[in-house]
Amino acid sequence: MEHGEGKKAILECPAGFSISTDGGFSPGHEETLVRLYPEEIEVLIPGGRIIGYRYREILQIDPGDYQLLLTPASGDKFRLSHLGYLYEDFTTTLFHLRSEMLIKDMLMQETIHKKGLGGEYVFMENSGRELQRGPCESRLYKTALVIIPEQNDPIRIPFSEISKIEKVEHQLLITTEEGHKFIFSMMGYQLDPFKKALYEAMGEVERDTRTLITSLVPGIDSHEINRCAHLFREGKAARRSEVETCAPGLWDELEKSLAVSPIAKEYACLKSLSRQDKICIGVKKGLMGDLDREYIWCLFPIYSLDPAQPGNALAMESFSGLENGVSRATYFFRIVGRDIYPTFTDLQELHLETDRFITRINRCLIAINFRREPIYLPEEKLTEPRYIKYRYALHRIPALQILREHFIGRVNHVSFEQWRQDVQDLLQFNTGARDNQCQWSKGNDRQS
């Protein structure tokens, strides 16, 4: 790849280079020059040939035995060797530059509260099995803790997923609601400031939530807010039954606010179609990537044991008080496989499956910071330059893969009558289709 005059490499060093072929790796070039630029790696092969990849195109980097194996999205692999005494610096710099680009691509563009917190981390799944460990930088963003490992992809931990924070001697242990554990150590004098800053960042998000609830329901007293604020923390959608248990009367007040909102008719319509005790309402500042807007969003589970009835769908509706005519759309996600849905004969089992799905989708939406474009854009659009970051984010964000896998379609708001008819068409299409990959579009066209 060519660079404009005056553009300098951050690091360059001589290396051996070989690229994979069908029969294995090609004979190596021993006298190549490898350069790291802010957005790409470039290999200069003797004879004037240049091979370059942007960091977002590199799906995996495997260091070992003083060599680096890089796997681009194209499927080819290439190996760098003979990096000599620059191996450690080169590897660390490569991962760092790639991580900075991935942080943007992985939908982490938020205000940074604190960065530069060095140390080491251990990442364990809920079974106790260790998945990763090593040196890292920890950063506190507006709504999440982000771990930037020295030799792994960045990890985003939304504050809403953190269930426990413990200081054990010279370590900080963070446990998520799914049971994953992150242990931070070797932080020295930074450990206590890290813990304090984490509490402050999480507190600021909860303060925003409390303020939003109060603005929606001015009559609610502090005692009720104290009891229910955790249900709405950082984008969580609270189920009606949970809210009514924690703060009797709050749900009715929230619905009164929605009755005079821009989605009043849509809310009433979707409510009439759904399981009303399982409807969820969420409040958030900065939903869908706009940190200045305040949003209300709702989830409506629509299902029954009657296969003739439209259903097997979770509808997502949202609005901002600052939209002022900005176009909106209602998003629909398939609850279970289309071949499985007609086989349910026990309503309680379907209730439980739906509860699990609501929790799963809520976590997925939080994981992508509620951005909508990467959910609905068709595959061909993801090859366009302005959307290319989503294409590579798909490889790295399981939550985005799940949302796209379950996405049925979206219904645009032009008029209420048009919207209501399109909702009926989409729901009927969803129960009639058998291919899980089929999506609804206007006129019942099917697109994969």
C-alpha positions as CSV (number, residue, x, y, z in Angstrom):
1,M,0.0,0.0,0.0
2,E,1.3,3.4,-0.9
3,H,1.7,6.2,1.5
4,G,1.8,9.9,0.9
5,E,5.1,11.8,1.1
6,G,6.3,12.4,4.6
7,K,4.3,9.6,6.2
8,K,6.7,7.8,8.5
9,A,6.5,4.3,10.0
10,I,6.1,4.0,13.7
11,L,8.5,1.0,13.7
12,E,10.3,-0.9,11.0
13,C,12.7,-3.8,11.2
14,P,14.1,-6.5,8.9
15,A,12.4,-9.9,9.0
16,G,11.8,-13.2,7.3
17,F,8.5,-13.5,5.5
18,S,6.5,-16.4,4.0
19,I,2.8,-16.6,3.0
20,S,0.5,-19.6,3.1
21,T,-0.5,-21.5,-0.1
22,D,-2.7,-24.6,-0.6
23,G,0.3,-26.8,0.0
24,G,1.6,-25.0,3.1
25,F,3.9,-21.9,3.4
26,S,5.8,-20.7,0.4
27,P,9.6,-20.4,0.5
28,G,10.5,-17.5,2.8
29,H,12.0,-14.2,1.8
30,E,14.8,-13.5,4.2
31,E,15.5,-9.9,3.4
32,T,12.1,-8.2,3.8
33,L,11.4,-5.0,5.6
34,V,8.3,-4.8,7.8
35,R,6.9,-1.4,8.7
36,L,4.1,-0.6,11.2
37,Y,2.0,2.5,10.4
38,P,-0.8,3.9,12.5
39,E,-3.5,2.0,10.6
40,E,-1.7,-0.8,8.7
41,I,1.3,-3.2,8.5
42,E,3.4,-3.2,5.3
43,V,5.9,-5.8,4.1
44,L,8.4,-4.8,1.5
45,I,9.7,-7.8,-0.4
46,P,12.9,-7.7,-2.5
47,G,12.2,-6.7,-6.0
48,G,9.8,-3.9,-5.2
49,R,6.7,-5.9,-4.2
50,I,4.7,-4.6,-1.3
51,I,2.1,-6.5,0.7
52,G,0.0,-4.5,3.2
53,Y,-3.0,-5.1,5.5
54,R,-5.0,-2.7,7.6
55,Y,-5.1,-3.8,11.2
56,R,-8.9,-4.3,11.2
57,E,-8.4,-6.9,8.4
58,I,-6.1,-9.1,10.6
59,L,-8.4,-11.4,12.5
60,Q,-5.8,-13.1,14.5
61,I,-2.1,-12.7,15.6
62,D,-0.4,-15.8,17.0
63,P,3.0,-15.0,18.6
64,G,5.3,-17.9,19.5
65,D,8.9,-19.1,19.2
66,Y,10.0,-15.6,18.1
67,Q,7.7,-15.7,15.1
68,L,4.3,-14.1,14.4
69,L,1.6,-15.8,12.4
70,L,-1.0,-13.3,11.1
71,T,-4.4,-14.4,9.7
72,P,-6.2,-11.7,7.6
73,A,-9.9,-11.9,6.7
74,S,-9.0,-13.0,3.2
75,G,-8.1,-16.4,4.6
76,D,-4.4,-16.3,3.6
77,K,-1.9,-16.5,6.4
78,F,1.6,-15.0,6.6
79,R,4.5,-15.6,8.9
80,L,7.1,-13.1,10.1
81,S,10.3,-14.4,11.6
82,H,13.9,-13.5,12.2
83,L,12.9,-10.2,13.9
84,G,15.9,-10.5,16.2
85,Y,16.2,-8.3,19.2
86,L,13.2,-6.2,18.0
87,Y,10.8,-9.1,18.4
88,E,9.3,-8.0,21.7
89,D,9.0,-4.3,20.8
90,F,7.6,-5.2,17.4
91,T,5.0,-7.6,18.8
92,T,3.9,-5.2,21.5
93,T,3.6,-2.3,19.1
94,L,1.7,-4.4,16.5
95,F,-0.9,-5.5,19.1
96,H,-1.1,-1.9,20.5
97,L,-1.8,-0.3,17.1
98,R,-4.3,-3.1,16.2
99,S,-6.1,-2.7,19.5
100,E,-6.5,1.0,19.0
101,M,-8.2,0.4,15.7
102,L,-10.3,-2.5,17.1
103,I,-11.5,-0.3,19.9
104,K,-13.1,2.0,17.3
105,D,-14.4,-0.9,15.2
106,M,-15.8,-2.8,18.1
107,L,-18.2,0.1,18.8
108,M,-16.3,1.4,21.9
109,Q,-16.2,5.0,20.8
110,E,-17.0,6.7,24.1
111,T,-15.6,9.4,26.4
112,I,-12.6,8.1,28.3
113,H,-12.6,8.7,32.1
114,K,-9.2,7.2,32.9
115,K,-6.5,5.4,30.9
116,G,-2.9,4.3,31.1
117,L,-3.6,1.9,34.0
118,G,-0.9,-0.7,33.5
119,G,-0.7,-4.1,35.2
120,E,-1.6,-7.7,34.5
121,Y,-4.9,-9.5,34.1
122,V,-6.4,-13.0,34.3
123,F,-9.7,-13.8,32.5
124,M,-11.6,-16.8,33.7
125,E,-15.0,-18.1,32.5
126,N,-17.7,-19.0,35.0
127,S,-16.5,-22.6,35.3
128,G,-13.2,-21.4,36.7
129,R,-11.3,-22.3,33.5
130,E,-8.6,-19.7,32.7
131,L,-9.0,-18.2,29.2
132,Q,-6.4,-15.4,29.1
133,R,-3.7,-13.8,31.1
134,G,-0.9,-11.3,30.6
135,P,0.2,-7.7,30.7
136,C,-2.5,-5.1,29.9
137,E,-3.7,-1.6,30.0
138,S,-7.1,-0.9,31.6
139,R,-9.3,2.0,30.5
140,L,-12.5,3.4,32.0
141,Y,-14.9,4.6,29.4
142,K,-18.3,6.2,29.9
143,T,-20.2,3.0,30.2
144,A,-17.6,0.2,30.4
145,L,-14.3,-1.0,31.5
146,V,-12.0,-1.9,28.6
147,I,-9.0,-4.2,28.9
148,I,-6.4,-3.8,26.3
149,P,-4.1,-6.9,26.5
150,E,-0.6,-6.7,25.3
151,Q,-1.1,-9.8,23.1
152,N,-4.9,-10.3,22.7
153,D,-8.0,-8.4,21.4
154,P,-9.5,-5.7,23.6
155,I,-12.2,-6.9,26.1
156,R,-15.2,-4.6,26.9
157,I,-17.0,-5.1,30.2
158,P,-20.2,-3.0,30.5
159,F,-20.7,-1.6,34.0
160,S,-24.2,-3.0,34.0
161,E,-22.7,-6.5,33.8
162,I,-20.4,-6.1,36.8
163,S,-22.0,-7.8,39.8
164,K,-19.1,-7.7,42.3
165,I,-15.8,-5.8,42.9
166,E,-13.4,-7.1,45.6
167,K,-10.0,-6.1,46.6
168,V,-8.0,-9.1,47.8
169,E,-4.6,-8.2,49.1
170,H,-2.9,-6.6,46.1
171,Q,-5.4,-7.7,43.5
172,L,-8.8,-6.4,42.3
173,L,-11.3,-9.1,41.4
174,I,-14.3,-8.2,39.2
175,T,-17.1,-10.7,38.7
176,T,-19.8,-10.3,36.0
177,E,-23.4,-11.3,36.1
178,E,-22.6,-14.3,33.9
179,G,-20.0,-15.5,36.4
180,H,-16.9,-14.5,34.4
181,K,-14.0,-13.3,36.6
182,F,-11.3,-10.7,35.9
183,I,-8.3,-10.5,38.2
184,F,-6.1,-7.4,38.0
185,S,-2.7,-7.4,39.6
186,M,0.8,-5.9,39.4
187,M,-0.7,-2.4,39.4
188,G,1.4,-1.1,42.3
189,Y,0.2,2.4,43.5
190,Q,-2.4,2.5,40.7
191,L,-4.6,-0.3,42.2
192,D,-6.5,1.9,44.7
193,P,-6.9,4.8,42.2
194,F,-8.2,2.2,39.7
195,K,-10.7,0.9,42.1
196,K,-11.8,4.4,43.1
197,A,-12.1,5.5,39.5
198,L,-14.1,2.4,38.6
199,Y,-16.6,3.1,41.4
200,E,-16.9,6.7,40.3
201,A,-17.5,5.8,36.7
202,M,-20.1,3.3,37.6
203,G,-21.7,5.8,40.0
204,E,-21.9,8.4,37.3
205,V,-23.8,6.0,35.1
206,E,-26.2,5.1,37.9
207,R,-26.7,8.8,38.7
208,D,-27.6,9.4,35.1
209,T,-30.1,6.6,35.3
210,R,-31.7,8.0,38.5
211,T,-31.9,11.4,36.9
212,L,-33.7,10.0,33.9
213,I,-36.2,8.1,35.9
214,T,-36.9,11.2,38.0
215,S,-37.4,13.3,34.8
216,L,-39.8,10.7,33.4
217,V,-41.7,10.2,36.7
218,P,-41.3,13.4,38.7
219,G,-43.6,12.2,41.5
220,I,-41.5,9.1,42.4
221,D,-39.8,9.4,45.8
222,S,-36.2,8.6,46.6
223,H,-37.0,5.4,48.4
224,E,-38.6,3.9,45.3
225,I,-35.7,5.0,43.1
226,N,-33.2,3.4,45.6
227,R,-35.1,0.2,45.3
228,C,-35.4,0.0,41.5
229,A,-32.6,2.0,40.0
230,H,-30.4,-1.2,39.6
231,L,-33.0,-2.7,37.3
232,F,-32.4,0.1,34.8
233,R,-28.7,0.4,35.2
234,E,-26.7,1.5,32.1
235,G,-29.2,0.5,29.4
236,K,-30.9,-2.5,31.1
237,A,-34.5,-2.9,30.2
238,A,-36.5,-3.7,33.3
239,R,-39.3,-6.3,33.1
240,R,-42.7,-5.1,34.2
241,S,-43.1,-7.8,36.8
242,E,-39.7,-6.9,38.4
243,V,-40.5,-3.2,38.5
244,E,-43.9,-3.8,40.1
245,T,-42.3,-6.0,42.8
246,C,-39.6,-3.4,43.6
247,A,-41.6,-0.2,43.3
248,P,-45.4,-0.6,43.1
249,G,-46.9,2.1,41.0
250,L,-43.7,3.0,39.1
251,W,-44.7,1.0,36.0
252,D,-48.0,2.7,35.7
253,E,-46.3,6.1,35.9
254,L,-43.8,5.1,33.2
255,E,-46.7,4.0,31.0
256,K,-48.3,7.4,31.6
257,S,-45.2,9.1,30.3
258,L,-45.2,6.9,27.3
259,A,-48.9,7.7,26.7
260,V,-47.8,11.3,25.8
261,S,-44.6,10.4,24.0
262,P,-43.9,10.2,20.3
263,I,-44.5,6.4,20.4
264,A,-47.8,6.5,22.3
265,K,-49.8,4.7,19.6
266,E,-47.0,2.3,18.7
267,Y,-46.6,1.4,22.4
268,A,-50.3,0.7,22.8
269,C,-50.4,-1.4,19.7
270,L,-47.4,-3.5,20.6
271,K,-48.6,-3.9,24.2
272,S,-51.9,-5.3,22.9
273,L,-50.0,-7.9,20.9
274,S,-47.5,-8.9,23.6
275,R,-47.2,-10.8,26.9
276,Q,-47.8,-7.7,29.0
277,D,-46.2,-8.9,32.3
278,K,-42.9,-9.5,30.3
279,I,-42.8,-6.1,28.6
280,C,-39.5,-4.3,29.4
281,I,-38.7,-0.6,29.6
282,G,-35.2,0.8,29.6
283,V,-33.9,4.3,30.0
284,K,-30.4,5.5,28.9
285,K,-28.4,8.6,28.2
286,G,-26.3,8.1,25.1
287,L,-28.3,5.2,23.6
288,M,-27.2,4.2,20.1
289,G,-24.0,6.1,20.2
290,D,-25.3,9.6,20.8
291,L,-24.0,10.7,24.2
292,D,-26.1,13.8,24.3
293,R,-29.5,12.2,23.9
294,E,-31.8,10.7,26.4
295,Y,-33.7,7.6,25.2
296,I,-36.5,5.4,26.3
297,W,-36.6,2.0,24.8
298,C,-39.0,-1.0,25.1
299,L,-39.0,-4.7,24.4
300,F,-42.3,-6.5,23.6
301,P,-42.3,-10.3,23.5
302,I,-45.0,-11.6,21.1
303,Y,-45.7,-15.3,21.2
304,S,-48.3,-18.0,21.9
305,L,-48.9,-21.7,21.5
306,D,-51.2,-21.1,18.5
307,P,-49.0,-21.4,15.4
308,A,-51.8,-19.7,13.4
309,Q,-51.2,-16.5,15.5
310,P,-48.4,-14.1,14.4
311,G,-45.5,-14.2,16.9
312,N,-42.2,-15.7,17.8
313,A,-40.8,-12.2,17.9
314,L,-39.3,-9.7,20.3
315,A,-40.1,-6.1,19.2
316,M,-37.8,-3.2,20.1
317,E,-39.2,0.3,20.0
318,S,-37.3,3.4,21.2
319,F,-37.5,7.2,21.0
320,S,-35.6,10.3,22.1
321,G,-37.1,13.5,23.4
322,L,-34.7,15.3,21.1
323,E,-35.6,13.5,17.9
324,N,-37.8,16.3,16.4
325,G,-38.9,14.4,13.3
326,V,-35.9,12.2,12.9
327,S,-37.0,8.9,11.2
328,R,-37.5,5.9,13.5
329,A,-38.0,2.2,13.0
330,T,-39.2,-0.7,15.1
331,Y,-36.8,-3.7,15.2
332,F,-37.9,-7.3,15.5
333,F,-35.9,-10.4,16.6
334,R,-36.8,-14.0,16.3
335,I,-37.1,-15.7,19.7
336,V,-36.5,-19.3,18.8
337,G,-35.8,-21.2,15.6
338,R,-38.7,-21.1,13.1
339,D,-38.7,-24.9,13.0
340,I,-38.8,-25.2,16.8
341,Y,-41.5,-22.6,17.5
342,P,-44.5,-24.7,16.4
343,T,-43.3,-27.7,18.5
344,F,-43.9,-25.9,21.8
345,T,-46.8,-27.5,23.7
346,D,-46.0,-26.2,27.2
347,L,-46.6,-22.5,27.6
348,Q,-44.4,-22.4,30.7
349,E,-41.4,-23.7,28.7
350,L,-42.0,-21.0,26.1
351,H,-42.2,-18.4,28.9
352,L,-38.8,-19.6,30.2
353,E,-37.2,-19.6,26.8
354,T,-38.5,-16.1,26.1
355,D,-37.1,-14.9,29.5
356,R,-33.7,-16.2,28.6
357,F,-33.9,-14.6,25.1
358,I,-34.9,-11.2,26.5
359,T,-31.9,-11.3,28.9
360,R,-29.6,-12.4,26.0
361,I,-30.8,-9.7,23.6
362,N,-30.5,-7.0,26.2
363,R,-26.9,-8.0,26.9
364,C,-26.2,-8.1,23.2
365,L,-27.6,-4.6,22.7
366,I,-25.5,-3.3,25.6
367,A,-22.4,-5.0,24.1
368,I,-22.7,-3.1,20.9
369,N,-23.8,0.1,22.7
370,F,-27.2,0.0,21.0
371,R,-26.0,0.9,17.6
372,R,-28.5,-0.1,14.9
373,E,-26.7,0.1,11.6
374,P,-24.5,-3.0,12.2
375,I,-27.7,-5.0,13.0
376,Y,-29.7,-4.4,9.8
377,L,-27.2,-3.6,7.1
378,P,-27.2,-6.4,4.5
379,E,-24.0,-8.3,3.7
380,E,-23.4,-6.4,0.4
381,K,-23.5,-3.0,2.2
382,L,-20.8,-4.2,4.6
383,T,-18.3,-4.1,1.8
384,E,-18.7,-0.4,1.3
385,P,-15.9,1.8,2.6
386,R,-18.1,3.7,5.1
387,Y,-19.4,0.4,6.7
388,I,-16.3,-1.7,6.4
389,K,-15.6,-1.4,10.2
390,Y,-18.8,-3.2,10.8
391,R,-17.7,-6.1,8.6
392,Y,-14.7,-6.7,10.7
393,A,-16.5,-6.0,14.0
394,L,-18.7,-9.0,13.0
395,H,-15.7,-11.3,13.3
396,R,-15.0,-10.2,16.8
397,I,-18.3,-9.4,18.6
398,P,-20.3,-12.5,19.2
399,A,-23.2,-10.2,20.4
400,L,-23.4,-8.6,17.0
401,Q,-23.4,-12.0,15.3
402,I,-26.3,-13.1,17.6
403,L,-28.4,-9.9,16.9
404,R,-27.9,-10.3,13.1
405,E,-28.7,-14.0,13.3
406,H,-32.0,-13.4,15.1
407,F,-32.9,-10.2,13.2
408,I,-36.3,-10.5,11.4
409,G,-36.6,-7.0,10.0
410,R,-37.4,-3.4,10.8
411,V,-40.6,-1.4,10.2
412,N,-40.2,2.3,9.4
413,H,-42.5,4.9,10.8
414,V,-44.1,6.9,8.0
415,S,-47.7,6.9,9.2
416,F,-49.3,5.0,12.0
417,E,-51.6,3.0,9.7
418,Q,-48.7,2.1,7.5
419,W,-46.6,1.1,10.5
420,R,-49.4,-1.1,12.0
421,Q,-50.0,-2.9,8.7
422,D,-46.3,-3.5,8.2
423,V,-46.0,-4.9,11.8
424,Q,-48.8,-7.4,11.1
425,D,-47.2,-8.4,7.8
426,L,-43.8,-8.9,9.4
427,L,-45.2,-11.0,12.2
428,Q,-47.2,-13.2,9.8
429,F,-44.2,-13.6,7.6
430,N,-42.1,-14.7,10.6
431,T,-44.4,-17.5,11.6
432,G,-44.9,-18.6,8.0
433,A,-41.2,-18.7,7.0
434,R,-39.2,-21.8,7.8
435,D,-35.7,-20.6,6.9
436,N,-34.0,-18.9,10.0
437,Q,-32.0,-16.7,7.6
438,C,-35.0,-15.2,5.9
439,Q,-35.6,-11.6,6.7
440,W,-38.7,-9.5,6.1
441,S,-38.7,-6.4,4.0
442,K,-41.6,-4.2,2.7
443,G,-44.0,-6.2,0.6
444,N,-42.9,-9.5,2.2
445,D,-39.8,-9.7,0.0
446,R,-37.4,-12.1,1.5
447,Q,-33.7,-11.3,1.7
448,S,-31.0,-13.4,3.3
